[in-house]
Amino acid sequence: MPVERLSAAPGRRLSGAFGMLVLVGVLGLAPAAQAADAPAAAVDPGVAPAVVADPALEADVMALAHKLRCLVCQNQSIAESNAPLAVDLRNQVREQLAAGNSKGEVIDYLVARYGDFVLYEPPFKATTALLWSGPLLLLLGGAGWLAYRLRRRQAETAAEGALSTAERARARALLAGGEAPAAPPESPESRS
């Protein structure tokens, strides 16, 4: 009894492939669509900035706020963000500066409460050493790898490009304008 080949018709295979392509496309675009539809929790335009009677105090607050990261947005300072936490942090900075604390004391208070992450420029210490030295180490490692590859390629090219004595004599004769001696006949083992 002959074995029948079980395969779908060509049209069915094409529609199945198209269906898989659509499924992968929909699943791939779902996170982007979800992110676009998500409410902007980090920015609340309804929150009005606090009105301050002392412009010098407000200038100090904003200068310090530009050095502090919004813990909600993470890519904005608390001066730029309107997230409720950023507004609260600005108000804390304002209250502490109005109470007579220095900028250093305010920063120390916020670092003690939220960690070095609240600073846009974290200090160089053991826990942040890789953060500061990482780019330099990557650059040096990449330059070392590139130098290694270039030297290796140069050595391989030099080894491949070396001419035998017969090839050099033939090249000199060709360059001199004369007839080159005939190339040595190929041996049967070199043909295979």
GROMACS elastic network, one bead per residue, 0.5 to 0.9 nm:
[ bonds ]
;  ai    aj funct       b0    kb
    3     6     6  0.89704   500
    7    10     6  0.87370   500
    7    13     6  0.88819   500
    8    11     6  0.80027   500
    8    12     6  0.59671   500
    8    13     6  0.62164   500
    9    12     6  0.52741   500
    9    13     6  0.64651   500
    9    14     6  0.88540   500
   10    13     6  0.51704   500
   10    14     6  0.63096   500
   10    15     6  0.87318   500
   11    14     6  0.51535   500
   11    15     6  0.62070   500
   11    16     6  0.85230   500
   12    15     6  0.51289   500
   12    16     6  0.59994   500
   12    17     6  0.85375   500
   13    16     6  0.50307   500
   13    17     6  0.61397   500
   13    18     6  0.85470   500
   14    17     6  0.50935   500
   14    18     6  0.61076   500
   14    19     6  0.85013   500
   15    19     6  0.59796   500
   15    20     6  0.85578   500
   16    20     6  0.62293   500
   16    21     6  0.86031   500
   17    20     6  0.51038   500
   17    21     6  0.61860   500
   17    22     6  0.86755   500
   18    22     6  0.61957   500
   18    23     6  0.85712   500
   19    22     6  0.51083   500
   19    23     6  0.61322   500
   19    24     6  0.86385   500
   20    24     6  0.61268   500
   20    25     6  0.84803   500
   21    24     6  0.52130   500
   21    25     6  0.61010   500
   21    26     6  0.86037   500
   22    25     6  0.50158   500
   22    26     6  0.60739   500
   22    27     6  0.85300   500
   23    26     6  0.51805   500
   23    27     6  0.61069   500
   23    28     6  0.84024   500
   24    27     6  0.51456   500
   24    28     6  0.58849   500
   24    29     6  0.85109   500
   25    28     6  0.50317   500
   25    29     6  0.60981   500
   25    30     6  0.85109   500
   26    29     6  0.52281   500
   26    30     6  0.60155   500
   27    30     6  0.52126   500
   27    31     6  0.77594   500
   28    31     6  0.69130   500
   28    32     6  0.79864   500
   29    32     6  0.53715   500
   29    33     6  0.62033   500
   29    34     6  0.86153   500
   30    33     6  0.51138   500
   30    34     6  0.60207   500
   30    35     6  0.85611   500
   31    34     6  0.50156   500
   31    35     6  0.61058   500
   31    36     6  0.85840   500
   32    35     6  0.51189   500
   32    36     6  0.62017   500
   32    37     6  0.86930   500
   33    36     6  0.50623   500
   33    37     6  0.62064   500
   33    38     6  0.85927   500
   34    37     6  0.51632   500
   34    38     6  0.60642   500
   35    38     6  0.51595   500
   35    39     6  0.84497   500
   36    39     6  0.81292   500
   37    40     6  0.89280   500
   38    41     6  0.82409   500
   39    42     6  0.86889   500
   40    43     6  0.57312   500
   40    44     6  0.74533   500
   41    44     6  0.68377   500
   41    72     6  0.85842   500
   41    83     6  0.72937   500
   42    72     6  0.58774   500
   42    73     6  0.56501   500
   42    81     6  0.77597   500
   42    82     6  0.72779   500
   42    84     6  0.76787   500
   42    85     6  0.87007   500
   43    46     6  0.89508   500
   43    47     6  0.89248   500
   43    73     6  0.80263   500
   43    81     6  0.65302   500
   43    82     6  0.50210   500
   43    84     6  0.77877   500
   44    47     6  0.58607   500
   44    81     6  0.86804   500
   44    82     6  0.55403   500
   44    83     6  0.55481   500
   44    84     6  0.70702   500
   45    48     6  0.74351   500
   45    82     6  0.65400   500
   45    83     6  0.83977   500
   46    82     6  0.86522   500
   47    82     6  0.67331   500
   47    83     6  0.81171   500
   47    84     6  0.75223   500
   47    87     6  0.80754   500
   48    51     6  0.87257   500
   48    82     6  0.83293   500
   48    87     6  0.89482   500
   49    82     6  0.83232   500
   49    87     6  0.75290   500
   50    87     6  0.85754   500
   50    91     6  0.78720   500
   51    58     6  0.89920   500
   52    55     6  0.68835   500
   52    57     6  0.79793   500
   52    58     6  0.66030   500
   53    57     6  0.85232   500
   53    58     6  0.84074   500
   54    57     6  0.53621   500
   54    58     6  0.63927   500
   54    59     6  0.88039   500
   55    59     6  0.61053   500
   55    60     6  0.86454   500
   56    59     6  0.50806   500
   56    60     6  0.63319   500
   56    61     6  0.86465   500
   57    60     6  0.51036   500
   57    61     6  0.61387   500
   57    62     6  0.86583   500
   57    94     6  0.74342   500
   57    97     6  0.73770   500
   57    98     6  0.72118   500
   58    62     6  0.61015   500
   58    63     6  0.84760   500
   58    94     6  0.74186   500
   59    62     6  0.51944   500
   59    63     6  0.60622   500
   59    64     6  0.85838   500
   60    63     6  0.50708   500
   60    64     6  0.61523   500
   60    65     6  0.83895   500
   60    94     6  0.84297   500
   60    97     6  0.80819   500
   60   103     6  0.84068   500
   61    64     6  0.52623   500
   61    65     6  0.59107   500
   61    66     6  0.86917   500
   61    79     6  0.86082   500
   61    90     6  0.70629   500
   61    91     6  0.87158   500
   61    93     6  0.62917   500
   61    94     6  0.57006   500
   61    97     6  0.75036   500
   61   103     6  0.89784   500
   62    66     6  0.61638   500
   62    67     6  0.88638   500
   62    78     6  0.86898   500
   62    79     6  0.59998   500
   62    90     6  0.80462   500
   62    94     6  0.90000   500
   63    66     6  0.54671   500
   63    67     6  0.71125   500
   63    79     6  0.83082   500
   64    67     6  0.53677   500
   64    68     6  0.68698   500
   64    79     6  0.84094   500
   64    90     6  0.89377   500
   64    93     6  0.79149   500
   64   103     6  0.71750   500
   64   106     6  0.89081   500
   64   107     6  0.83154   500
   65    68     6  0.52427   500
   65    69     6  0.79889   500
   65    77     6  0.65130   500
   65    78     6  0.53825   500
   65    80     6  0.84093   500
   65    89     6  0.84073   500
   65    90     6  0.65475   500
   65    93     6  0.77698   500
   66    69     6  0.77061   500
   66    76     6  0.86563   500
   66    77     6  0.53262   500
   66    78     6  0.65189   500
   66    79     6  0.53976   500
   66    80     6  0.76102   500
   66   120     6  0.83331   500
   67    77     6  0.67446   500
   67    78     6  0.82029   500
   67    79     6  0.85873   500
   67   118     6  0.86384   500
   67   119     6  0.62613   500
   67   120     6  0.56343   500
   67   121     6  0.74767   500
   68    71     6  0.89816   500
   68    76     6  0.86037   500
   68    77     6  0.54230   500
   68    78     6  0.59909   500
   68    79     6  0.80122   500
   68   107     6  0.84090   500
   68   110     6  0.89799   500
   68   117     6  0.87875   500
   68   118     6  0.55176   500
   68   120     6  0.55965   500
   68   121     6  0.85251   500
   69    72     6  0.86895   500
   69    73     6  0.81357   500
   69    74     6  0.61421   500
   69    75     6  0.71919   500
   69    76     6  0.60215   500
   69    78     6  0.57376   500
   69    79     6  0.87013   500
   69    86     6  0.85346   500
   69   117     6  0.73316   500
   69   119     6  0.56862   500
   69   120     6  0.55599   500
   70    73     6  0.54631   500
   70    74     6  0.52826   500
   70    75     6  0.71862   500
   70    76     6  0.57325   500
   70    77     6  0.51001   500
   70    79     6  0.83500   500
   70    80     6  0.84986   500
   70    81     6  0.67652   500
   70    83     6  0.80020   500
   70    85     6  0.75636   500
   70    86     6  0.56288   500
   70    89     6  0.84944   500
   70   118     6  0.70166   500
   71    74     6  0.52541   500
   71    75     6  0.86579   500
   71    76     6  0.86937   500
   71    77     6  0.87238   500
   71    78     6  0.83036   500
   71    85     6  0.75128   500
   71    86     6  0.74862   500
   71   114     6  0.86667   500
   71   117     6  0.79875   500
   71   118     6  0.66603   500
   72    75     6  0.86971   500
   72    76     6  0.89005   500
   72    81     6  0.89251   500
   72    83     6  0.70316   500
   72    84     6  0.88312   500
   72    85     6  0.70982   500
   72    86     6  0.76960   500
   73    76     6  0.59905   500
   73    77     6  0.83289   500
   73    78     6  0.89130   500
   73    81     6  0.73377   500
   73    83     6  0.76035   500
   73    86     6  0.88330   500
   74    77     6  0.77265   500
   74   118     6  0.88034   500
   76    79     6  0.78854   500
   76    80     6  0.59893   500
   76    81     6  0.60903   500
   77    80     6  0.53400   500
   77    81     6  0.62751   500
   77    86     6  0.81334   500
   77   120     6  0.76980   500
   78    81     6  0.51576   500
   78    82     6  0.76537   500
   78    83     6  0.83004   500
   78    85     6  0.84696   500
   78    87     6  0.71821   500
   78    89     6  0.71317   500
   78    90     6  0.66436   500
   79    82     6  0.80720   500
   79    86     6  0.75790   500
   79    87     6  0.83725   500
   79    90     6  0.72858   500
   80    86     6  0.86180   500
   81    84     6  0.86605   500
   81    86     6  0.61085   500
   81    87     6  0.77165   500
   82    85     6  0.81830   500
   82    86     6  0.62240   500
   82    87     6  0.61943   500
   83    86     6  0.51708   500
   83    87     6  0.63033   500
   83    88     6  0.86779   500
   84    87     6  0.50801   500
   84    88     6  0.61862   500
   84    89     6  0.86295   500
   85    89     6  0.60958   500
   85    90     6  0.85812   500
   86    90     6  0.61288   500
   86    91     6  0.85279   500
   87    90     6  0.51114   500
   87    91     6  0.61854   500
   87    92     6  0.86438   500
   88    91     6  0.50197   500
   88    92     6  0.61638   500
   88    93     6  0.86372   500
   89    93     6  0.61630   500
   89    94     6  0.84976   500
   89   110     6  0.86688   500
   90    93     6  0.50516   500
   90    94     6  0.60761   500
   90    95     6  0.85859   500
   91    95     6  0.60297   500
   91    96     6  0.85270   500
   92    95     6  0.50889   500
   92    96     6  0.60877   500
   92    97     6  0.84892   500
   92   106     6  0.87094   500
   93    96     6  0.52553   500
   93    97     6  0.60748   500
   93    98     6  0.84574   500
   93   103     6  0.86866   500
   93   106     6  0.65294   500
   93   107     6  0.86426   500
   93   110     6  0.88609   500
   94    97     6  0.52565   500
   94    98     6  0.60187   500
   94    99     6  0.85283   500
   95    98     6  0.50661   500
   95    99     6  0.60908   500
   95   100     6  0.88264   500
   96   100     6  0.65616   500
   96   101     6  0.55744   500
   96   102     6  0.81755   500
   96   103     6  0.88628   500
   96   105     6  0.87150   500
   96   106     6  0.66046   500
   97   100     6  0.52209   500
   97   101     6  0.50972   500
   97   102     6  0.64994   500
   97   103     6  0.71924   500
   97   106     6  0.74381   500
   98   101     6  0.73743   500
  101   104     6  0.80813   500
  101   105     6  0.59912   500
  101   106     6  0.65700   500
  102   105     6  0.51814   500
  102   106     6  0.63762   500
  102   107     6  0.87423   500
  103   106     6  0.51125   500
  103   107     6  0.62029   500
  103   108     6  0.85551   500
  104   107     6  0.51300   500
  104   108     6  0.60472   500
  104   109     6  0.85506   500
  105   109     6  0.60937   500
  105   110     6  0.86740   500
  106   109     6  0.51033   500
  106   110     6  0.63242   500
  106   111     6  0.86449   500
  107   110     6  0.51630   500
  107   111     6  0.60509   500
  107   112     6  0.84638   500
  107   119     6  0.83303   500
  108   111     6  0.51192   500
  108   112     6  0.60056   500
  108   113     6  0.85304   500
  109   112     6  0.51627   500
  109   113     6  0.62344   500
  109   114     6  0.86353   500
  110   113     6  0.50214   500
  110   114     6  0.58196   500
  110   115     6  0.73240   500
  110   116     6  0.87466   500
  110   118     6  0.73129   500
  110   119     6  0.88531   500
  111   114     6  0.51957   500
  111   116     6  0.55249   500
  111   117     6  0.78330   500
  111   118     6  0.65243   500
  111   119     6  0.75255   500
  112   115     6  0.57184   500
  112   116     6  0.82117   500
  114   117     6  0.70007   500
  114   118     6  0.61976   500
  115   118     6  0.62024   500
  115   119     6  0.81860   500
  116   119     6  0.55862   500
  116   120     6  0.85829   500
  116   121     6  0.86807   500
  116   122     6  0.58453   500
  116   123     6  0.77854   500
  117   120     6  0.73543   500
  117   121     6  0.88078   500
  117   122     6  0.70917   500
  118   121     6  0.88991   500
  118   122     6  0.82634   500
  119   122     6  0.54302   500
  119   123     6  0.84980   500
  122   125     6  0.87913   500
  122   128     6  0.73996   500
  123   128     6  0.72139   500
  123   129     6  0.89918   500
  124   127     6  0.80032   500
  124   128     6  0.57782   500
  124   129     6  0.59881   500
  124   131     6  0.86136   500
  124   132     6  0.70179   500
  125   128     6  0.53868   500
  125   129     6  0.57222   500
  126   129     6  0.52290   500
  126   130     6  0.81816   500
  127   130     6  0.75520   500
  127   131     6  0.84230   500
  128   131     6  0.51365   500
  128   132     6  0.64950   500
  128   133     6  0.86928   500
  129   132     6  0.52863   500
  129   133     6  0.59464   500
  129   134     6  0.79184   500
  130   133     6  0.50542   500
  130   134     6  0.50218   500
  130   135     6  0.85825   500
  130   137     6  0.89902   500
  131   134     6  0.54806   500
  131   135     6  0.77801   500
  132   135     6  0.71300   500
  132   136     6  0.80958   500
  133   136     6  0.54174   500
  133   137     6  0.61409   500
  133   138     6  0.86846   500
  134   137     6  0.50839   500
  134   138     6  0.60988   500
  134   139     6  0.85494   500
  135   138     6  0.51097   500
  135   139     6  0.61268   500
  135   140     6  0.86333   500
  136   139     6  0.50453   500
  136   140     6  0.61338   500
  136   141     6  0.84689   500
  137   140     6  0.51483   500
  137   141     6  0.59678   500
  137   142     6  0.84655   500
  138   141     6  0.50492   500
  138   142     6  0.60155   500
  138   143     6  0.85277   500
  139   142     6  0.51546   500
  139   143     6  0.61630   500
  139   144     6  0.85858   500
  140   143     6  0.50917   500
  140   144     6  0.60833   500
  140   145     6  0.85694   500
  141   144     6  0.50892   500
  141   145     6  0.61305   500
  141   146     6  0.85594   500
  142   145     6  0.51048   500
  142   146     6  0.60824   500
  142   147     6  0.85778   500
  143   146     6  0.50653   500
  143   147     6  0.61235   500
  143   148     6  0.85755   500
  144   147     6  0.51417   500
  144   148     6  0.61659   500
  144   149     6  0.86662   500
  145   148     6  0.50757   500
  145   149     6  0.61998   500
  145   150     6  0.86381   500
  146   149     6  0.51449   500
  146   150     6  0.61252   500
  146   151     6  0.85989   500
  147   150     6  0.51659   500
  147   151     6  0.61383   500
  147   152     6  0.84986   500
  148   151     6  0.52981   500
  148   152     6  0.60931   500
  148   153     6  0.85795   500
  149   152     6  0.50758   500
  149   153     6  0.60458   500
  149   154     6  0.85014   500
  150   153     6  0.51089   500
  150   154     6  0.60670   500
  150   155     6  0.85967   500
  151   154     6  0.50169   500
  151   155     6  0.61429   500
  151   156     6  0.85970   500
  152   155     6  0.51452   500
  152   156     6  0.62024   500
  152   157     6  0.86206   500
  153   156     6  0.50609   500
  153   157     6  0.60914   500
  153   158     6  0.85452   500
  154   157     6  0.51126   500
  154   158     6  0.61193   500
  154   159     6  0.86176   500
  155   158     6  0.51025   500
  155   159     6  0.61867   500
  155   160     6  0.86417   500
  156   159     6  0.51657   500
  156   160     6  0.61905   500
  156   161     6  0.85098   500
  157   160     6  0.51307   500
  157   161     6  0.58838   500
  157   162     6  0.86504   500
  158   161     6  0.51263   500
  158   162     6  0.63001   500
  159   162     6  0.57723   500
  160   163     6  0.85276   500
  163   166     6  0.80139   500
  163   167     6  0.57864   500
  163   168     6  0.61597   500
  164   167     6  0.51837   500
  164   168     6  0.62781   500
  164   169     6  0.87597   500
  165   168     6  0.51502   500
  165   169     6  0.62873   500
  165   170     6  0.86883   500
  166   169     6  0.51885   500
  166   170     6  0.62390   500
  166   171     6  0.86595   500
  166   183     6  0.83256   500
  166   184     6  0.85475   500
  167   170     6  0.51044   500
  167   171     6  0.61282   500
  167   172     6  0.86588   500
  167   183     6  0.84071   500
  168   171     6  0.50178   500
  168   172     6  0.61498   500
  168   173     6  0.85909   500
  169   172     6  0.51770   500
  169   173     6  0.62488   500
  169   174     6  0.86982   500
  169   180     6  0.82070   500
  169   181     6  0.82410   500
  170   173     6  0.51524   500
  170   174     6  0.62561   500
  170   175     6  0.86810   500
  170   179     6  0.86367   500
  170   180     6  0.52516   500
  170   181     6  0.60606   500
  170   182     6  0.81455   500
  170   183     6  0.80078   500
  171   174     6  0.50909   500
  171   175     6  0.61289   500
  171   176     6  0.85119   500
  171   180     6  0.74827   500
  172   175     6  0.51054   500
  172   176     6  0.60221   500
  172   177     6  0.86721   500
  172   178     6  0.89393   500
  172   180     6  0.82376   500
  173   176     6  0.50780   500
  173   177     6  0.64419   500
  173   178     6  0.54987   500
  173   179     6  0.63070   500
  173   180     6  0.51498   500
  173   181     6  0.76471   500
  174   177     6  0.52658   500
  174   178     6  0.58077   500
  174   179     6  0.62820   500
  174   180     6  0.54937   500
  174   181     6  0.89858   500
  175   178     6  0.75482   500
  176   179     6  0.86086   500
  177   180     6  0.85514   500
  179   182     6  0.86923   500
  180   183     6  0.82721   500
  181   184     6  0.86773   500
  182   185     6  0.84008   500
  183   186     6  0.85311   500
  184   187     6  0.89291   500
  186   189     6  0.82128   500
  186   190     6  0.64326   500
  186   191     6  0.71308   500
  187   190     6  0.54524   500
  187   191     6  0.69110   500
  188   191     6  0.54718   500
  188   192     6  0.72589   500
  189   192     6  0.57744   500
